Amino acid sequence: MIGLYFYYLKSLRLLANTTIISESSDKSRIIAKIFYLLQF
């Protein structure tokens, strides 16, 4: 169960990084920032 939780966080981080790299618009940056903040 804990491993699944960490996998979920890793997926969010990957999604955030991908969003930052592929899109430079303000909306995608805000979404990525929210995903990043939710990890902590």
Secondary structure as UniProt FT lines:
FT   HELIX           2..22
FT   HELIX           26..38
//
